[in-house]
Amino acid sequence: MHSQIKLGRIAGIEIGLHYSWFLIAFLIAFSLADHFRHATPHWSSTAAWAAAAVTSVLFFVTLLLHELAHSLVAKSYGLRVRAITLFALGGVSQIESDATSAKMEFWIAIVGPLTSLVIGAALLAVAYASGWHSGAESASIGIAILLWLGYINILLAVFNMIPGFPLDGGRVLRAILWGMNGSAERATRWASQIGQAIAFLFILYGLYRFFFGANLGGLWIAFIGWFLLDAARSSYLQSGILTELRGRTVADLTERNCPTVPGYLNLRDFVDEYLLHNAHRLFLVLQGDRVAGLVTSDEIRNVPKEEWTQTSVQAVMQPLDQVRSVPPQMPAVEALELMARANLPFLTVLVNGNLQGIFSQAHVLRYLQLISSTSGASHHREAA
């Protein structure tokens, strides 16, 4: 989940919004305006909408504090945090590395719900100190905002502690299981299975509520369940990928037989003779017998078609000395994290300035697909 609108940085962490945030912010404001009109009928429509607008913005501020707590604890353990993005379903901290111990996982996970719980309790305490008491009608806009934000943050803390991976509660459960059996992979599998079971219960409960009077509220619960189910499966697959790659180096996954193309060739001939008849989308560009650079289909797209016959491959290539390179002994996971940070589809692999091959996302994906199909065939034979 990447942000399209950058808001700035806090503690070196980029803060941004995904476009979907605007939709959910509007829906929350609309819902809150209706809530305030019914809860405080003596308010004017303008007062209800003003309170709703302020409350919806402050709600996302509290979500940001929740995610910031995760990120700051992760940074304190030495993990790199790229960004925090607010989107339709809340917020997400883009922590680039997994926790390396059960203790680290536990504290990174639990600090978010604890933060929401403290925020909620503090806001209710301020409302109480301002003259509100349980069961009383909110006389002022300020107290109404404090009450809603207080209760919703406490509910957010409780919801996040549901032991369904990848919710915070699921990660806390994973950390506990990890600490008990010593296997991160086994703990992730168990936590993911529990998470998927809980997601199914959400879906069934939401559908039940929808067909028996809850209308859109029931569909919303079912949608949350569907999101949790997809997230649990995706998180488990991602964990499996990291497990498979852990222990592998760049050299193990380097593509050494990359196709070549002469630099003098024009783009029209390159497309007709190479791109259209080759599964590869990355080519080494030769000047004589020397590799001078790299060219992909992306460079071709940047040139108007009418200019293809007048433009050579070497005119649009990425010069070799300008492409990010890594040594072959670098861990594969570390190289993938580097590519994610810099948004790079591939890296060159150099030894003493000599090109050894290309480390690319596409080649890693082909390797994982091969491993997956081999593993599936092995399980099938064992079952037979």
C-alpha positions in Angstrom: 0.0 0.0 0.0 1.7 3.2 -1.3 0.7 6.7 -0.6 -0.2 9.1 -3.5 -0.2 12.3 -1.4 2.8 13.0 0.8 2.1 14.9 4.1 5.6 15.1 5.4 7.9 13.2 7.8 7.8 12.3 11.5 10.9 10.9 13.1 12.3 10.3 9.6 9.2 8.3 8.6 7.3 9.5 5.5 3.6 10.1 6.2 1.1 9.9 3.3 -2.4 9.3 2.1 -3.8 6.8 -0.3 -6.6 8.1 -2.6 -9.0 5.7 -0.9 -8.7 7.7 2.3 -10.8 10.5 0.9 -13.7 8.1 0.3 -13.7 6.7 3.8 -13.1 10.1 5.4 -16.3 11.4 3.6 -18.3 8.3 4.7 -17.2 8.7 8.3 -18.0 12.4 8.3 -21.4 11.6 6.8 -22.1 8.9 9.3 -21.0 11.1 12.2 -23.2 14.0 11.1 -26.2 11.6 11.2 -25.0 10.3 14.6 -24.7 13.7 16.1 -28.1 14.9 14.7 -29.8 11.9 16.5 -27.7 11.9 19.7 -28.0 15.7 20.1 -31.3 16.8 18.5 -30.9 20.4 20.0 -27.9 21.0 17.7 -28.2 22.8 14.5 -27.4 21.0 11.2 -24.3 23.2 10.8 -23.1 22.3 14.3 -23.6 18.5 13.6 -21.6 18.7 10.3 -18.8 20.8 11.9 -18.5 18.3 14.7 -18.5 15.4 12.2 -15.8 17.0 10.0 -13.5 17.8 13.0 -14.1 14.3 14.5 -13.3 12.4 11.3 -10.0 14.3 10.9 -9.0 13.7 14.5 -9.9 10.0 14.2 -7.3 9.6 11.5 -4.8 11.5 13.6 -5.4 8.9 16.3 -4.9 6.1 13.7 -1.7 7.8 12.7 -0.5 7.8 16.3 -1.4 4.1 16.5 0.7 3.3 13.4 3.5 5.7 14.6 3.8 3.7 17.8 4.4 0.5 15.8 6.9 2.2 13.6 8.9 3.9 16.4 9.2 0.6 18.4 10.3 -1.1 15.2 12.9 1.6 14.6 14.1 1.2 18.2 14.9 -2.4 17.4 16.9 -1.4 14.3 14.3 -2.2 11.7 13.9 0.3 8.8 10.5 1.9 8.4 9.9 3.4 5.0 6.5 5.1 5.4 3.1 5.2 7.1 0.1 5.3 4.8 -3.5 6.1 5.8 -6.0 4.4 3.5 -9.7 3.3 3.4 -9.4 0.6 6.1 -7.1 2.6 8.5 -3.4 2.8 8.4 -0.4 0.7 7.6 3.3 0.9 8.6 5.7 -0.2 5.9 8.3 -1.9 8.0 10.8 -3.3 5.5 12.1 -6.2 7.6 10.5 -8.9 9.7 11.1 -9.1 13.4 14.0 -11.3 14.2 12.8 -12.6 17.6 9.5 -13.3 19.3 10.2 -10.6 21.9 10.7 -8.0 19.1 7.5 -9.2 17.3 5.5 -9.0 20.6 6.4 -5.4 21.4 6.1 -4.1 17.9 2.6 -5.6 17.6 1.2 -4.8 21.0 2.3 -1.2 21.3 -0.4 -0.1 18.7 -3.4 -1.3 20.6 -1.9 -0.1 23.8 -1.5 3.4 22.3 -5.2 3.4 21.1 -6.3 2.2 24.6 -4.3 5.0 26.3 -5.7 7.6 23.8 -9.2 6.4 24.3 -9.0 6.4 28.1 -7.3 9.9 28.1 -10.0 11.4 25.9 -12.8 10.0 28.1 -11.0 11.3 31.2 -10.8 14.8 29.6 -14.5 14.6 28.8 -15.3 13.6 32.4 -13.1 16.4 33.8 -15.0 18.8 31.5 -18.3 18.1 33.2 -19.6 15.0 31.4 -20.8 12.0 33.4 -22.0 8.6 32.2 -25.5 8.7 30.8 -25.6 12.4 30.4 -26.4 14.1 27.1 -23.5 15.9 25.4 -24.2 19.6 25.9 -21.2 20.8 23.9 -19.5 20.0 20.6 -16.2 19.5 22.4 -17.4 16.9 24.8 -19.3 15.0 22.0 -16.1 14.8 20.0 -14.1 13.7 23.0 -16.6 11.0 23.8 -16.8 9.5 20.3 -13.1 9.5 19.8 -12.6 8.0 23.2 -15.0 5.2 22.7 -13.9 4.5 19.1 -10.2 4.3 20.1 -11.0 1.8 22.9 -13.0 -0.3 20.4 -10.1 0.0 17.9 -7.8 -1.4 20.6 -10.1 -4.3 21.3 -10.7 -5.0 17.6 -7.0 -5.0 16.9 -6.4 -7.5 19.7 -8.6 -10.1 18.0 -6.2 -13.0 17.6 -6.5 -13.1 13.9 -3.2 -12.7 11.9 -2.3 -10.2 10.5 -4.2 -8.0 13.0 -2.1 -6.8 15.9 -3.7 -9.5 18.1 -2.7 -12.1 15.6 0.9 -10.9 15.6 0.9 -11.0 19.4 -0.4 -14.5 19.2 2.3 -15.4 16.6 5.0 -13.9 18.9 3.7 -16.0 21.9 3.6 -19.2 19.8 7.0 -18.4 18.4 8.4 -18.0 21.9 6.8 -21.2 23.0 7.9 -23.5 20.1 11.0 -21.6 18.8 9.8 -21.7 15.1 8.7 -18.5 13.4 7.4 -20.4 10.4 5.3 -22.8 12.5 4.0 -19.9 14.6 3.1 -17.9 11.5 1.2 -20.9 10.0 -0.8 -21.4 13.1 -1.6 -17.7 13.6 -2.6 -17.5 9.9 -4.9 -20.5 10.2 -6.6 -19.0 13.3 -6.8 -15.6 11.5 -8.6 -17.3 8.5 -11.0 -19.1 10.8 -11.9 -15.8 12.5 -12.3 -14.1 9.1 -14.8 -16.8 8.1 -16.7 -16.1 11.3 -16.8 -12.4 10.5 -18.1 -13.2 7.0 -20.8 -15.6 8.2 -21.9 -13.2 11.0 -22.0 -10.3 8.6 -24.1 -12.2 6.1 -26.4 -13.3 8.8 -26.9 -9.7 10.0 -27.5 -8.5 6.5 -30.3 -11.0 5.8 -31.9 -10.5 9.2 -32.2 -6.8 9.4 -28.8 -5.1 9.7 -28.7 -4.2 6.0 -25.4 -2.4 5.1 -24.0 -2.8 8.6 -24.0 -6.6 8.1 -22.3 -6.2 4.7 -19.7 -4.0 6.2 -18.9 -6.8 8.8 -18.7 -9.3 6.0 -16.4 -7.0 4.0 -14.1 -6.7 7.0 -14.1 -10.5 7.2 -13.2 -10.8 3.6 -10.4 -8.3 4.0 -9.0 -10.2 7.0 -9.2 -13.5 5.1 -7.3 -12.1 2.2 -4.7 -10.4 4.5 -4.2 -13.6 6.5 -3.5 -15.7 3.4 -1.3 -13.0 1.8 0.7 -12.6 5.0 1.3 -16.3 5.3 2.4 -16.5 1.6 4.8 -13.6 2.1 6.2 -15.3 5.2 6.7 -18.5 3.3 8.5 -16.6 0.5 10.9 -15.0 3.0 11.5 -18.4 4.6 12.3 -19.9 1.2 14.7 -17.1 0.4 16.3 -16.9 3.8 19.8 -18.4 3.4 19.9 -17.7 -0.3 22.4 -15.2 -1.7 22.2 -13.0 -4.7 24.5 -15.4 -6.5 22.0 -18.2 -6.1 19.3 -16.3 -7.9 21.3 -14.4 -10.5 20.3 -14.7 -14.1 23.6 -15.2 -16.0 22.3 -16.0 -19.5 20.6 -12.7 -20.3 19.8 -12.1 -23.9 21.8 -9.5 -25.7 21.1 -6.9 -28.4 23.5 -4.8 -30.5 23.4 -1.1 -29.5 23.2 0.1 -33.1 19.8 -1.6 -33.8 16.9 0.8 -34.1 13.9 0.4 -31.8 11.5 -0.8 -34.5 13.8 -3.7 -35.3 14.5 -4.3 -31.7 10.7 -4.7 -31.0 10.0 -6.8 -34.1 13.0 -9.1 -33.8 13.6 -9.3 -30.0 10.8 -8.2 -27.8 8.0 -9.8 -29.7 9.8 -13.2 -29.9 11.3 -13.4 -26.4 9.8 -14.0 -23.0 12.5 -11.7 -21.5 11.9 -8.1 -21.0 15.4 -7.1 -20.1 18.3 -7.2 -22.6 22.0 -6.5 -22.3 23.1 -3.9 -24.9 26.4 -4.6 -26.7 28.8 -2.1 -28.1 31.2 -4.4 -30.0 31.7 -7.3 -27.6 31.4 -5.1 -24.5 28.2 -4.8 -22.4 27.4 -1.1 -22.3 24.0 -1.0 -20.7 20.6 -2.5 -20.2 17.3 -1.9 -22.1 13.8 -2.9 -21.1 10.3 -2.5 -22.6 9.9 0.5 -20.3 12.5 2.5 -22.2 10.7 1.8 -25.5 7.4 3.1 -24.2 9.0 6.5 -23.5 9.7 7.0 -27.2 6.9 7.9 -29.7 6.3 5.1 -32.3 7.0 7.4 -35.2 10.6 7.9 -33.9 11.4 4.2 -33.4 13.2 3.8 -36.8 15.4 6.9 -36.1 16.3 5.9 -32.5 18.9 3.3 -31.6 18.8 1.0 -28.7 22.0 2.5 -27.2 20.3 6.0 -27.3 17.6 4.9 -24.8 19.5 2.2 -22.8 20.4 2.6 -19.1 24.2 2.8 -19.1 25.8 0.0 -17.0 27.6 2.4 -14.7 24.3 4.1 -13.8 22.4 0.9 -12.8 22.4 0.0 -9.1 24.7 -3.0 -8.4 25.2 -5.5 -5.6 27.8 -8.1 -4.8 26.9 -11.8 -5.3 27.4 -12.6 -1.6 24.6 -10.2 -0.5 21.6 -12.1 1.1 18.8 -12.3 -1.4 16.2 -10.9 1.1 18.5 -7.9 1.7 18.7 -7.3 -2.1 14.9 -7.5 -2.4 14.5 -5.0 0.4 16.9 -2.7 -1.4 14.9 -3.0 -4.6 11.7 -2.2 -2.7 13.1 0.9 -1.0 14.4 2.3 -4.3 11.5 0.9 -6.4 13.9 -1.0 -8.7 12.8 -4.0 -10.9 16.4 -5.3 -11.1 20.0 -5.0 -10.0 23.3 -5.7 -11.7 25.6 -8.2 -10.0 29.2 -7.1 -10.2 32.5 -8.7 -9.2 35.6 -6.4 -9.5 33.6 -4.2 -11.9 32.7 -7.2 -14.1 29.1 -8.0 -14.8 28.1 -11.5 -13.6 24.4 -11.3 -14.3 21.1 -9.7 -13.3 19.2 -10.0 -10.1 15.6 -9.3 -10.9 12.1 -9.5 -9.3 11.0 -11.5 -12.4 13.7 -14.1 -12.0 13.1 -14.5 -8.3 9.4 -14.9 -9.0 10.1 -17.7 -11.6 12.3 -19.4 -9.0 9.6 -19.3 -6.4 7.0 -20.6 -8.9 9.3 -23.5 -9.7 9.9 -24.3 -6.0 6.1 -24.1 -5.4 5.3 -26.4 -8.3 8.0 -28.9 -7.4 6.8 -28.9 -3.8 3.2 -29.4 -5.0 4.2 -32.3 -7.2 6.2 -33.9 -4.3 3.2 -33.6 -1.9 1.0 -35.2 -4.6 3.3 -38.2 -5.0 3.4 -38.6 -1.3 -0.4 -38.5 -1.0 -0.6 -41.1 -3.9 
